[in-house]
Amino acid sequence: MNKTTDQSEKMDRMYRYQRYFYDLTRKYYLLGRDALIREMDVKPGDRILEMGCGTARNLILLGKMHPDIELYGLDASEEMLKTAEKMAVRAGMDHRIHLQPCLAEQLDYKKTFGLDAPFDSIFFSYSLSMIPPWREAIQTALANLKSGGQLGIVDFWDQQDLPAWFRKLLTWWLSKFHVKHQPELFDFLNQLDGIEGDEIKIDSIFGRYALKTILYKRAAS
């Protein structure tokens, strides 16, 4: 079994039934998703991709806010994408939301979606903490992003400003869903700032429960 098949099957096993009630439960602890979407600089005609789009909840919200953009989503779980397709149809956006099964680190805008140019914006919403090769996923996103485009991230942080018992409980709970906070993410993003982007600002959500940032890819000189 190759890496792609193994990861995809793991996600399918986990979401085969969870997908039916995923959005109802996640809204209570996936904090900052809507704030990231509101803060993205979106222009008419933009092509925006979510890495790990799940049920397409975030793409549908973006589509309602900006009726003149094209939306794309990839996910490792084909089971989850079945729900995403149904949600897009229900929202009347199936002609604007384009979905493909794919691992984040294997994205290629030409091969995956048949596009002739990189994306204007790419974002991760609580998906990096479920992607073992998360560094490669970020680097792949940047490689598929146009010069001057934006990379948005919201995900779990270290909860250092919250009680120790809460951190321990959250870590235990998230492990049940193969979710793991990456302590190196903060430093990695700051390193990228000097290589790939302009000035980056990392915002704390609820006592470092989560972090939120938008990095603009440096325009070609």
N, C-alpha and C positions, 0 to 999 in steps of 0.2 A: 504494500500500500504506500503510495507516494505522499509527500507532505500535504499537497493540495487536497487529496481525497481524505486523508486522516483528519485535517482541521475542519473540512466541510462536514464530514460525517459527525464529528463531535458536536458542532454547532446544531446540526439537524436533530440530533438526539435530545439536546437540551431544549430546543425551541419547538419541537414537534407539537407539544401541547401548550407550552407557555405562551406561544404567539397569540393564543385566543384571549388571554387576559393581561398581556404584557403592558400595554399602555395604562391600564387601570392601576396597576401596582407601582410602576416605575415613576409615575408623576410625583410620588411622595418623597423620593430621595435622589432623583437625577436633577439636582438643582442647577440653575444657570443656563439651561438649554435655550429657553426663550430669550433670555438676555443676550446671549451670543447671536442669535438669529436677528434680533432687533438692531444690534450694533454693526452688523455686516454692511459694508458699503456696496449696495446693489444697484446696478444700472440697467435700463431697458435693453433687452437682447442678450444679457449675460447668460452664460452657461455655468451652472453651479452643481457641484458634485458633493454628495455626502458619502464618506467612507464608513461603511457599517451602518447602512440606513435603516435596518430593522423593519418596522412596520410602515415606514415612509411617513411617520407622524411629523417629523421635522420638515421634510420636503413639502408636505401638504400645507403646513403653516407658512412656509416661505412663499409657496405658490399663491396663497390667499393674499399675502401682503404685497406681492409683486406679480401681477397677472401677465406681465410681458417678458418673462424670463423662461428659459428652458432648464429643467431639473433632471438630475441624474443621480442614481443610487446604486451602490454595489454592496453585497453582503456575502459572507462565507456560507450562510445557511439558505439553501433553496426553499426549505420549509418556511422560513421567515418571509422570503420574497413572495410566496403564495399569498400571505396575508397582505403584504405591501401592495401587490397588484390589485387585490380586492378593495383595499382602502383608497387607492388612486381612482379606481372606477367609481366608487361611491362618492368621492369628492368631485367627480367630473373632470379629473385631471390626468386620465390615463394617456391622453394625447400629448401631454407636456412632461410627464414623469417617465423616464426611461430607466429600466432596472436590469441589472445583470448579475449573475452569480460570479464572484471573483474574490480572491484574497487581496487584501489591501496592498500588500507588497508586490503583487503581480499586475497591478493596473498599468495599462497602456491605452491612452485615450484613442489611438487609432484602432488598435486591435480589439479592445474591449467594447467600445461604443461606436466605432466607425467614424470618428470625428476627424476633421481636417486641421484642427488647431487645438492647443491646450485649453484647459478650463480657466475661466475668469476667477472663480473662487472654489476652494475645496475646504470642507470642514469635517472634523471628528467630534462627535457628541457621545461621550462616555463609551467609546469603542476602543481607544488605544489601550485601555487597561484590560482588554480581552484579546489583544493581539500580541502573541509572544515576541515576534520580531518587530516591536513597535518602532524602533529606530529606522529600520528599513521602510516601514509603512510611511513615516513622516518624510523620509528622503524621496520615496516614490511619489508622494503627493506633490512635493516641490518640483520634481522632474516633469510632472504633468500639469503644472501651473504656469500660466503665461507670465512674462516679465511684468512686474507691477501688480500682479494678482495677489489675492489675500488667502492666507491659510488660517482657519479658525480652529481652536481647540478648547473644549471644556471637558474636564475629567476629574476623577478623584485626586485629592492632594494628600498631605500627611496628617491632617487634623491636629496639628501641634498645639493649637490654641483651644482645643476642646479637652474634656476630662479623659484620663487614661483609660477608664473603664469603657468609655464610648468608643475610643479608637480600637480597643481590643474586640469589642462586640461587633463593630462594623467590619473589621478585617475578617473575623470568623464568618459573618453572614455573607460577605461578598465572595469568599472562597467557595461557597456552595454553588456559585454561578460562574466559576472559573474567572473571576474578576480579581485582578491584583494591581494595587497601586505600585507604580514604578518610581522609587525615590530619586532615580537619576534624571527623571523627565525635566525637572525644573532647570538643572544645570545644562542639560542637552539643548533646551530651547534657548537659553541665554547664549550658548555657543553658536547656535544657528544664526542668531541675531547679527553677529559680526561677520558671518560668511554669506548667508543667503538673503538677509533682509535689512530693512531699515530699523529704526529704534522699536523695541518691543516692550510692551507693558503687560505684566502678568498680574491679574487681579485675583484677590482672595475672595472666596465665597463662604460665608458662615464659619469664621474661625479656621480657615484653611481646610475646611471640609472638601472643597474642590477648588480648582484653578480655572481661569478663563483667560484666553489671550487671542489676539489676532496679529499675525505676522504678515507683513507685506513683502513679497518677493522683490528683491532689488531689480529695478529696471535695467536692461542692457544699456551700457554706455555707448 
